[in-house]
């Protein structure tokens, strides 16, 4: 398993409110010897919570599948959150994970993708014949926050989006 952390900080002032994701990238390794799977992503900047929905940002995900002679396996890339975006201790307000959208759809899907319940499927690349040894996929998805509470107090709100890739 390979992981890459994108640390971030944010602060929500009285007006405007700002939110930043802490983006954690996880790649699931392939079981076969010599085969590799790596995942990297661009970072997201702050989201000013001055409109609902917020303006969109583009998240670019690059997946490399390697160690194959002729057949590159089916490769799926997903994103999920396991908790709401929370403020500092003592603040009971939060931004629901269901308010985080990818391509205008909630990141919490209600279906199982990449082996994770409720994960949003960013891409599904069919298996391919390739004499290249390594296949690189680049996918882009828009991210925004929509339907968040309008009564949030000024605070720092953080959350984590986890990206995962599987190859079968």
N, C-alpha and C positions, 0 to 999 in steps of 0.2 A: 504494500500500500504506500502511495506517495501522497504527501500533503503539502500544501502551500498556504500560508496564512497571509492575509492582507489586513494589517492592523488599521484601525480607523478610530477617529474620535469625532464627536459632534456635540453641539450645544444648541439647545432650544431657548431662544430668548423670547421675551414677551411677544414681540412681533418683529420679524417673521419667525416662525418655528422652523427648525432645521433638523433633518434626520440623515444619518449616514449608516449604511450597512457595514458590518464587519463580515467580509467575505472569506469563507473557508472552502478550500478546494480539496477534494479527496478523489483519488483514482483507485479503483479496485483492480488488483493485479490479476493477471490471467494464470490459470493453474499449470499450463504446460511449460516445460523447461525452455528457457531461452526466449520466451515471448514477453513482450513489454506493452504496457499501456500507460501513457502519461497524459496529464490534463493540466492546462494552464488557462488563466482567464485575465481579462482586463479588470481594472478596479472601477468601482462606482464612486462618484463624488457625492457631495451633500444634496439632499432633496429639500428645497425650501417648501414648507407646508403652508403656502400662501394661497393655493388653489386646490380644488378637489375635482378631478385627480391632479396630481403633480405633473410637471413636465416629464417627459420620458427621457431615459438615458439608455444607451446601448451597451450591452454586456457582450463581449466577444469571447468565445470559448474555443480553444484549440485542443484537439485530441490527436495523439499520435499512437498508432497501433503498429507494432513491429515484431520482428522475429519469425516471419512467415515466409515460406518459399513460394507458394502459388495462390493460396486462398487467404484473404483477409476476412476475419469473422464479422458477423453483424455487430455493429457498435452502437450503443445507445447512450445518450448523455441526458442527465436529468438534474433538477434542482429541487430542494425542499427546505422547509424551516421546521424546527421542532418546538418553537415557543414564540409568543408574542414579543414585540419590541417593547422593552421596559425602560422606565426612567430610573432615577437614582433611588436608593433605599428610602422608604417613607412615602414615595409617590405611588399612589394606587392606580394612576392612569397608565394606559398602555395602548399601543397600536396593534390591532389583531394581525396575526400572520395572514389571515384571509384578505387583508387590505393590500398586501404586496401582490402586484400583478406582473406577469410576463406575457408579452404580446397581448395585452388587454384582457388576460384571463388570470384568475386567482392562482397563486402558486400552490395553494391547497386544493388539489383536484378531486379527492375522493376515490381515485383509482391507484392501483399499485403500478409504479413504473420503476425500472432499474432495481427491482426488489425492495423498494421502499414505499410503504403505504402513504398515499396522498402526494407523492412526488409529481412535479410538473416535467413532462418530457420535452426537452429542448430539441433533440434531434434523434433520428433513428436511421442509421446508415446500413443499407443492405450489405451482405457479404459480397466480396468482389474478388475476381482473379487479378493478381498483380505480381509482376516480376520485380517489383520495387523493393521488397523487403520491409519497408515501412510506408504506411499510408497515413497522411495527415488530413484531418477534417477541420474546417473552420466554420463555426456557426455563430450567428448573432441573434440576440433576443433583446427586445425592449423591456425595460423595467420601470415601473412607476408605483406610486402609492395612491390608492383610491378608496373612498368610503371610510376614512379614518375618523375618529371622534373629533368633533369641533371644540370640545371642552378641555383639551389637553392643557395642563399647566406648563409654564416655561420650565424646561428641564433638558437633560440629555437623554435621548432615547436611542437605544442600540439594539441590534438583532443580528442574527447570523443566517446567511443563505449558504447551504452546503451544496456543492456540485459533485456529482458522481458519474462515472463512466463505467459501463460494463461491455465486455466483448465476449461473444459466445459463438 
